[in-house]
Amino acid sequence: MTLWTICALTVAVAIALFDLWALLSVFRSDKPLGVRLGWAAVIVALPVIGLAVWGKFGPRAVVEPPSSPEHSKG
């Protein structure tokens, strides 16, 4: 095996692992099923671009700030 082949395989495996991580994150999110399936389709169809787009715009858990006045006291 040449150095070029080893580098290409390393990059391919890294992309596959990041895509798997993204897919697991998508399906663990609390978004509606249609949204999760849409993101999964984008990630699978476009592994590099889909991963980048999901990383920028994908579903994320939004933590709501405390709404109780007791929590707002400092």
C-alpha positions in Angstrom: 0.0 0.0 0.0 1.2 3.4 -0.8 1.2 6.4 1.5 -1.5 8.0 -0.7 -3.8 5.0 -0.2 -3.3 4.9 3.6 -4.1 8.6 3.8 -7.2 8.2 1.7 -8.4 5.3 3.8 -7.7 7.2 7.0 -9.8 10.2 5.7 -12.6 7.9 4.6 -12.8 6.1 7.9 -12.8 9.4 9.8 -15.6 10.8 7.6 -17.6 7.5 8.2 -17.1 7.8 11.9 -18.2 11.4 12.0 -21.2 10.6 9.9 -22.2 7.8 12.2 -21.8 10.1 15.2 -24.0 12.7 13.5 -26.6 10.1 12.6 -26.7 9.0 16.2 -27.0 12.6 17.4 -29.9 13.2 14.9 -31.9 10.2 16.1 -31.3 11.0 19.8 -32.7 14.5 19.4 -36.2 15.5 20.4 -37.1 16.9 17.0 -40.1 15.4 15.1 -39.4 12.2 13.1 -39.7 14.0 9.8 -37.0 16.4 10.7 -34.7 13.6 11.9 -35.3 11.6 8.8 -34.6 14.7 6.6 -31.3 15.3 8.4 -30.4 11.6 8.2 -31.0 11.6 4.4 -28.8 14.7 3.9 -26.0 13.2 6.0 -26.1 9.9 4.2 -26.6 11.3 0.6 -23.8 14.0 1.0 -21.4 12.6 3.7 -19.0 15.6 3.8 -21.3 18.5 2.8 -24.2 17.0 4.8 -22.1 16.7 7.9 -20.9 20.3 7.6 -24.4 21.6 7.0 -25.8 19.6 9.9 -23.0 20.9 12.1 -23.9 24.4 11.3 -27.7 24.3 11.1 -28.8 20.9 12.5 -31.1 20.2 15.4 -29.6 20.9 18.7 -31.1 20.7 22.2 -31.9 24.2 23.3 -31.7 24.7 27.0 -34.3 27.0 28.2 -33.2 29.6 30.8 -34.9 29.4 34.3 -38.3 31.0 34.2 -38.7 31.1 38.0 -37.9 34.4 39.8 -36.2 32.3 42.5 -33.6 31.1 39.9 -33.0 34.6 38.7 -31.9 35.9 42.0 -28.2 36.5 42.3 
